[in-house]
Amino acid sequence: MLYAIISEDVKDSLEKRKAARPDHLARLETLRDEGRLVLAGPHPAIDADNPGDAGFTGSLVVAEFADLEAARAWADADPYMSAGVYAKVTVKPFKKVLP
């Protein structure tokens, strides 16, 4: 089943994000290589593809996991969690309808 992992950053998270990004991306690339990743990306803090110093306010990952517990465990192990980037993470089932 698909799950949405919706993360909200702590204030001024940009430097923490930069430091943990390679490990964060490696985990996403593993999901992609396994054919389980639907989409992933950050929420820019301003209305721009590249927000520069404004940074980001959170992230969204939609991926396939065996169950809600597995999705939560994956989210809890994210390098952004241990780096203190995320203030809050919500994991919930997701049903893709379109496209």
C-alpha positions as CSV (number, residue, x, y, z in Angstrom):
1,M,0.0,0.0,0.0
2,L,1.1,3.6,-0.5
3,Y,1.8,5.9,2.4
4,A,2.3,9.7,2.5
5,I,5.1,10.9,4.8
6,I,4.5,14.6,5.4
7,S,7.2,16.3,7.3
8,E,7.4,19.8,8.8
9,D,10.8,21.4,9.4
10,V,12.1,23.2,12.4
11,K,12.7,26.9,11.9
12,D,15.9,27.7,10.0
13,S,16.5,24.1,9.0
14,L,18.5,24.9,5.8
15,E,22.0,24.2,7.2
16,K,20.9,21.0,8.9
17,R,19.2,19.9,5.6
18,K,22.4,20.5,3.6
19,A,24.5,18.4,6.0
20,A,22.1,15.4,6.1
21,R,20.9,15.6,2.4
22,P,23.3,13.0,0.9
23,D,22.2,10.3,3.4
24,H,18.5,11.4,3.0
25,L,18.7,11.1,-0.8
26,A,20.4,7.8,-0.7
27,R,17.4,6.3,1.2
28,L,15.0,7.8,-1.3
29,E,17.1,6.4,-4.2
30,T,16.9,3.0,-2.7
31,L,13.1,3.2,-2.6
32,R,13.2,4.4,-6.2
33,D,15.5,1.6,-7.3
34,E,13.1,-0.9,-5.6
35,G,10.2,0.6,-7.6
36,R,8.5,1.7,-4.4
37,L,8.8,5.5,-4.7
38,V,6.0,7.5,-6.3
39,L,7.3,11.0,-5.5
40,A,9.5,12.9,-3.1
41,G,10.5,16.4,-2.6
42,P,10.7,19.4,-0.3
43,H,8.3,22.3,0.2
44,P,10.1,25.6,-0.6
45,A,9.6,28.3,2.0
46,I,8.8,30.8,-0.8
47,D,7.1,30.5,-4.2
48,A,10.1,29.4,-6.1
49,D,11.8,26.2,-7.4
50,N,15.0,27.3,-5.8
51,P,14.2,29.2,-2.6
52,G,17.9,30.0,-1.8
53,D,18.5,31.1,1.7
54,A,14.7,31.0,2.5
55,G,15.1,27.3,2.6
56,F,12.3,24.8,3.0
57,T,9.4,24.2,5.4
58,G,9.1,20.4,5.1
59,S,9.0,17.5,2.7
60,L,6.6,15.0,1.1
61,V,7.3,11.4,0.3
62,V,4.8,9.0,-1.2
63,A,6.0,5.4,-1.3
64,E,4.9,1.8,-1.0
65,F,5.4,0.0,2.3
66,A,4.2,-3.3,3.6
67,D,2.0,-1.5,6.2
68,L,1.7,1.6,8.3
69,E,4.1,0.4,10.9
70,A,6.8,-0.2,8.2
71,A,6.2,3.3,6.8
72,R,6.5,4.9,10.2
73,A,9.7,3.0,11.0
74,W,11.2,4.1,7.7
75,A,10.2,7.7,8.4
76,D,11.6,7.6,11.9
77,A,15.0,6.4,10.6
78,D,15.3,9.3,8.1
79,P,18.6,11.2,8.5
80,Y,16.7,14.4,8.6
81,M,15.1,13.2,11.8
82,S,18.5,12.5,13.5
83,A,19.9,15.7,12.2
84,G,17.0,17.7,13.8
85,V,15.6,19.0,10.5
86,Y,12.1,17.8,11.1
87,A,9.9,19.1,13.9
88,K,6.9,16.9,13.1
89,V,6.3,13.9,10.8
90,T,2.9,12.5,9.9
91,V,2.5,9.2,8.2
92,K,-0.8,8.1,6.7
93,P,-2.2,5.8,4.1
94,F,-2.5,7.2,0.6
95,K,-4.7,6.2,-2.3
96,K,-3.4,7.3,-5.7
97,V,-6.3,8.1,-8.0
98,L,-4.7,10.2,-10.7
99,P,-2.9,10.2,-13.0
